[in-house]
Amino acid sequence: MTRETILTAVRRGLRRGPLPPDQAAMLRGRMATHPRQLIPARSQLPYPEQIDLFLRNVEKEFGTVARVPDPDSVPAAVADYLAVQNLPTSLVMAPHPELQAIPWSTRPLLTIREGRAEATDLVSVQHAFAGIAETGTLMLPSAPERPTTLNLLADTEIAILRASRLVGAYEDAWDLLRAERNGMPRNVMLVTGPSRSADIEQALELGAHGPRRLHVVLIEDRV
Amino acid sequence: MHTATSPAFKENAHRALADAGLQKALARSGPSFIARRAAAAAALPEFEQLRDTARDIKNHTLANLDFYLEEYEAKLTAAGGKLHWCATADEARDAVLAICRAANARTVTKGKSMIGEEIAINDHLERNGITPVETDLGEYIIQLRHELPSHIIAPAFHLNLEDWESTFRKSHTDLPADRTFHERRDVLIEARTKLRERFLAADVGITGANFLIAETGSSVIVTNEGNGDLTQTLPRVHIVLASIEKMVPTIEDCTSLLRVLARSATGQDFSVYTTFSTGARRPGDLDGPDEYHVVLLDNGRSAMLGTEFQDMLRCIRCAACMNHCPVYGAVGGHAYGWVYPGPMGSVLTPSLIGVDQAGHLPNASTFCGKCESVCPVRIPLPGLMRHWREREFERHLTPGTMRQGLSFWAWFARRPSLYRLATRAAAWTLGRAGRKRGRFAKLPLASGWTSGRDMPAPEGETFFARYAKAQRAGRSV
C-alpha cells in the first residue's frame, strides 16, 4: 500500500521506527493546546489604537471603511456608499440573523435577496465573523448563514463588522472561532482588501477575479 | 513529466542573455520585488525572529513528519475529505484522472500549483479528453503560449505587455480582432471576463496547497486574485495537490509561517486571500464542493530526509531566493529547464530528477549568498549547491578539463612552498607582459574568462612576498 511505502520511506530517512507512544502523546498534546509563537507587538494594542490600526490597514490595502454608531445606521451607510460609487441598489445578502435584524426597510430603494451569490450579482453584503487589526484582515468562515460565494462572485463586497469583533492578531480570531464552533467549517477565508493581480508587468491592478471593491461598514458597538 | 532541458542550461542561458524582450522584463521585475521585500521586512521589527521561528517549525515538523502525516489523515477523513497517498508522479496523475472521470468532468479549472507542473497534470488530462483551464492570470497566459512558468509565484515574469496583447488577440478569436488595448487594465478585464465563464462551467477544481495543517486536516492556499477560491468553491469536486513536506502541525504554526511568506514573496504584509479548506460542504451550506480530495505526493521528498539535503524541505515556495539571485536576474527562469528555477530550483531539481540531468544548475551560482540571506526559513542554499558539486565530482560528472584543472591546482596547493614559488613566477611574468596596458584582452588557456572580459594584469609582487618583505623591514604592509 502506498501509504505504508511513504511512511516507511519517511521513517527510514529519519532513522527510526514509528514514534514511541510517550512522544506521540506529547505531540498530540501540543496540537491540542496549539501554543502561540511570537506575535508582533503591533497586534497587541489597546482598543482605540487597535481600531485606528485596523482602519489604516484596510485602506492601505485598497479597501474602504465607513464607521456607524449602531446597526440602525447601516442601511443609510450602505445606500450612501452605493450612490457615491454609482452602483446598483440590488444586493445579495448573507442570511445571517445579525444582518436580518438590520432595519433595511428604512432604505426602500435597496432590494435585497438573501442567499448565496450568483455570477450576475454586482453587490454582495457579507457578515464578518471577526476583523484582525494586524493587517486589516476580515475572517469570513463559511456557514449556512455566511455563504462563501458572497466573497467571490460580486463586483463589490460590503462586509458588516461589529467593533466588538475586532481583535489584534490572527491567533485571537482563531480562538474566537474555536470557542464558537465545534470543528472547522468547510472554508475560512481571511480577506485583506479587494482582488488584484500584478502578473502583467508586475504592475498592480485591482479586480482580477474576485471583487474589485471591498467596503467595510464598522458598527462601533464597543466602548 | 515535462522533459527537462536542464542539461542544456548553458545554451539556454546564452539564448536568454540575447533575448531583448526577456531582458526588458527582467530589468523591470527583479528590482521591484527586491525593494518591496526589503520595505516589508523593515516595517516589521519582529521579522528576523519570525524567520527563526519559521525555520524551527519546519525542522520540528520534518523530524516528526510520519506522525503529522498520520494525524493529518485522521483529521481530514473525520471532516469528510479523502486522502490519496501517491509515491510517484505516475500515481498522482492516475489519482487525479480517476477522480475527474468519476465526476464525468469535461473541464477542470486550476489554481496555481507547482506540483501540478511537476507531474505535468495538464498534458495528462488533455491526453484523456479533459480540458484543464489555468485561472491564475500568469498561468493562463503561459498556458495559451504553451510555455512553462518562469517563476514560481509570478509565472509570466518573462512577459511584456505586448506579449499579453498579441497572445490574447491570437487566442480570443471570438472577440473583435480590431479591438484596442490602451492599458494593462484592458488586458486584465478581458482575462476576467473570459475566465469567469470557465469558472462557472467547471466540473472539477484543482488547487495546490501552500500548507497542510495536521491539527485540523486543512489545506491552505494563498492568492491575490481570488482565482484559487473560485476554483475550489464553485465546482462539484475540489482536488488539492500537495507534496508531503507542506505539512505543519497547528493553525498557530501556520500563522507564523504566513507572517513571513507574503513579506518574503511580494512585500505584502498578507496576501489578499488566505483560505483554509477542510472537507466538502457541510449540511446547510449554500455553496461549496460536494467532494474534497487531497492528492498527497512524495516524488523524492522522503529520499531527502536524513541526507545533507534535508534542509531544502523547509522551503515554503516564496521565491525570495530567485528574486535576489544575480544569475536568475540575468537569464530568467526558463534557462533552468524545468519546473523550479533559481537557487531553490538549483538545489531541489537534482534531488527530484537526478544530478546527471540537472548538474549544471548548482554550478550556475557565484555563491554570493544573497539567496540564503533572504530565505524566510534560512535554508543554506549555497552550502547545498556545494554539496551537489561535490556529489557530481565524486560521480565523475564534472567535465574532464575541470577535473584536470582542479587536480593540477590541488597538487600545488598541497605543497605550500612550491605553490608560492609558482604564483610568484606567474605574477612576475604576467606583470611584465601586461605592464603597458594593465590588462589582457586575450590569454592562452584562459579564453573562458577573456572571451567576455579583460583579465587585469598583476601589479608585481604577490601578497605573501610583500608581507614577508615588510616583516623583515619591521613595518606594516
Interface residues (C-beta under 8 A of the other chain):
Chain A: M1 T2 R3 T5 I6 L7 A9 V10 R11 R12 G13 L14 R15 P18 L19 A24 L27 R28 R30 M31 H34 P35 R36 Q37 L38 P40 A41 R42 N57 E61 G115 R116 A119 E134 T135 T137 S142 A143 P144 P147 T148 T149 N151 L152 L153 Y170 E171 W174 G183 M184 P185 R186 N187 V188 M189 L190 V191 T192 G193 P194 S195 R196 S197 A198 D199 I200 E201 Q202 A203 E205 G207 A208 H209 G210 P211
Chain B: A25 R28 S29 S32 F33 L44 P45 E46 Q49 L50 T53 I57 A63 N64 L65 D66 F67 Y68 L69 E70 E71 E73 A79 W85 C86 A87 E91 T135 D136 L137 G138 I141 A154 P155 A156 F157 L159 N160 L161 W164 R184 R185 V187 L188 I189 A191 R192 L195 R196 F199 L200 A214 E215 T216 G217 S218 N224 E225 G226 N227 D229 L230 Q232 T233 L234 I244 P249 T250 I251 E252 D253 T255 S256 L258 R259 T266 D269 F270 S271 V272 Y273 T274 T275 F276 S277 T278 G279 A280 R281 R282 G284 D285 L286 D287 G288 L296 D298 S302 A303 M304 L305 G306 T307 Q310
